[in-house]
Amino acid sequence: MQYWLFKTEPDAFSIDDLTARPNQTEHWDGIRNYQARNFLRDQVKQGDKVFIYHSSCKEVGIAGLAEVVKEAYPDHTQFDPESHYYDPKSSPENPRWVMVDVKFIEKFPCVLALKKIKTMPEISEVGLVKKGHRLSIMPVNEQEFSALLAASR
């Protein structure tokens, strides 16, 4: 099993939105960065645990936990000209973008703030605390996952 952090803007999709979906499951679409896409396509696997991270909002930080329940498949929004995520260079025969399905596990009592995460001495490798790392999908090693999970509860 691997561990991940998926960023989302809660105005667009939040941990509460995930809990409100049928079976508390939703596809994670709209990834349009090649490195993040490669993580989704090549490394994110069913059963992996995912921190849901709220960004670009008042309370920036880790809001909850989900699990990958379906591995990478073509992101349908790339084919829809009405979608914000439309990609005219992509086709059903040669899709460029993928998505995975995630299922809600837990909403934390409060958001584990980025400010707090940056003060945790055991957190040094996750992209959140490194300069220049702005990926919306990023790996989290097992030790950091455990520390972040404990601090979230």
C-alpha positions as CSV (number, residue, x, y, z in Angstrom):
1,M,0.0,0.0,0.0
2,Q,1.1,3.5,-0.7
3,Y,0.0,6.9,0.7
4,W,-0.9,10.1,-1.1
5,L,-2.1,13.6,-0.7
6,F,-4.7,14.9,-3.1
7,K,-5.3,18.6,-3.2
8,T,-8.7,20.1,-3.8
9,E,-10.2,23.5,-3.5
10,P,-13.2,23.0,-1.2
11,D,-15.3,25.5,-3.1
12,A,-15.0,23.1,-6.1
13,F,-15.0,19.8,-4.1
14,S,-14.5,19.2,-0.4
15,I,-14.3,16.3,2.0
16,D,-18.0,17.1,2.8
17,D,-18.8,16.8,-0.9
18,L,-17.2,13.3,-0.9
19,T,-19.3,12.2,2.1
20,A,-22.5,13.4,0.2
21,R,-21.8,11.3,-2.9
22,P,-23.5,8.0,-3.5
23,N,-21.6,5.3,-1.5
24,Q,-19.4,8.2,-0.4
25,T,-17.3,7.5,-3.6
26,E,-16.3,9.9,-6.4
27,H,-14.0,10.1,-9.3
28,W,-11.0,12.4,-8.9
29,D,-11.0,14.2,-12.2
30,G,-9.4,17.3,-13.7
31,I,-5.7,16.6,-13.2
32,R,-3.9,18.4,-15.9
33,N,-0.3,18.3,-14.8
34,Y,1.8,15.5,-16.4
35,Q,3.7,14.6,-13.2
36,A,0.5,14.3,-11.2
37,R,-1.1,12.4,-14.1
38,N,1.8,10.0,-14.1
39,F,1.4,9.3,-10.4
40,L,-2.3,8.6,-10.9
41,R,-1.7,6.5,-14.0
42,D,1.4,4.5,-12.9
43,Q,1.6,4.4,-9.1
44,V,-1.8,5.1,-7.4
45,K,-3.4,1.7,-6.8
46,Q,-6.6,0.3,-5.3
47,G,-6.4,0.2,-1.5
48,D,-3.9,3.2,-1.3
49,K,-4.8,5.7,1.4
50,V,-5.3,9.4,0.4
51,F,-5.2,12.5,2.5
52,I,-7.8,15.0,1.2
53,Y,-6.1,18.4,1.4
54,H,-8.1,21.6,1.2
55,S,-6.1,24.4,-0.6
56,S,-6.8,28.0,-1.7
57,C,-9.2,28.5,1.2
58,K,-9.4,30.0,4.7
59,E,-8.4,26.7,6.4
60,V,-5.6,25.3,4.3
61,G,-4.7,21.8,5.4
62,I,-5.6,18.1,5.6
63,A,-9.3,17.7,6.1
64,G,-9.8,13.9,5.9
65,L,-8.9,10.5,4.6
66,A,-10.1,8.5,1.7
67,E,-9.1,5.2,-0.1
68,V,-8.6,4.5,-3.8
69,V,-11.3,2.1,-4.9
70,K,-10.7,2.2,-8.7
71,E,-7.4,2.6,-10.4
72,A,-6.6,4.9,-13.3
73,Y,-9.0,5.1,-16.2
74,P,-9.6,7.9,-18.9
75,D,-10.9,11.1,-17.4
76,H,-14.1,11.8,-19.4
77,T,-13.9,15.5,-18.9
78,Q,-11.1,15.8,-21.4
79,F,-13.5,14.9,-24.2
80,D,-16.3,17.3,-23.3
81,P,-16.0,20.7,-25.0
82,E,-18.2,22.2,-22.3
83,S,-15.9,21.1,-19.5
84,H,-13.3,23.4,-17.9
85,Y,-11.0,20.4,-18.3
86,Y,-11.6,19.9,-22.0
87,D,-8.4,18.9,-23.9
88,P,-8.8,19.2,-27.7
89,K,-5.6,17.2,-28.2
90,S,-7.0,14.2,-26.4
91,S,-9.3,11.6,-28.0
92,P,-11.1,8.5,-26.7
93,E,-8.6,6.4,-28.8
94,N,-5.6,8.2,-27.3
95,P,-6.6,9.8,-23.9
96,R,-4.0,12.0,-22.3
97,W,-5.6,12.3,-18.8
98,V,-6.7,9.8,-16.2
99,M,-8.7,9.8,-13.0
100,V,-9.2,7.4,-10.1
101,D,-12.1,6.8,-7.8
102,V,-11.8,7.5,-4.1
103,K,-14.1,6.5,-1.2
104,F,-14.5,8.5,2.0
105,I,-13.0,7.0,5.2
106,E,-12.9,9.8,7.7
107,K,-13.3,13.5,8.2
108,F,-10.9,14.8,10.8
109,P,-12.3,16.8,13.8
110,C,-10.6,19.9,12.4
111,V,-8.3,20.6,9.5
112,L,-4.6,19.9,10.2
113,A,-3.3,23.2,9.1
114,L,-0.4,23.6,6.8
115,K,1.2,26.0,9.3
116,K,1.2,23.1,11.9
117,I,2.4,20.6,9.3
118,K,5.4,22.8,8.6
119,T,6.4,22.8,12.3
120,M,6.3,19.0,12.7
121,P,10.0,17.9,12.8
122,E,9.1,14.4,11.4
123,I,7.7,16.0,8.3
124,S,10.4,16.9,5.8
125,E,9.9,14.9,2.6
126,V,6.3,15.5,1.6
127,G,6.0,18.1,-1.2
128,L,3.9,20.4,1.0
129,V,6.9,21.5,3.0
130,K,9.3,21.8,0.1
131,K,9.8,24.9,-1.9
132,G,8.4,24.8,-5.5
133,H,6.3,21.7,-5.0
134,R,2.8,22.6,-6.1
135,L,1.5,19.3,-7.4
136,S,-2.1,18.4,-6.7
137,I,-1.2,14.7,-6.3
138,M,1.8,13.9,-4.3
139,P,3.2,10.8,-2.5
140,V,3.6,10.6,1.3
141,N,6.0,8.1,2.8
142,E,4.7,5.7,5.4
143,Q,6.4,7.4,8.4
144,E,5.0,10.8,7.4
145,F,1.6,9.4,6.8
146,S,1.5,7.9,10.3
147,A,2.7,11.2,11.8
148,L,0.2,13.3,9.9
149,L,-2.6,10.8,10.6
150,A,-1.9,10.9,14.4
151,A,-1.7,14.7,14.4
152,S,-5.1,14.9,12.5
153,R,-7.1,12.9,15.1
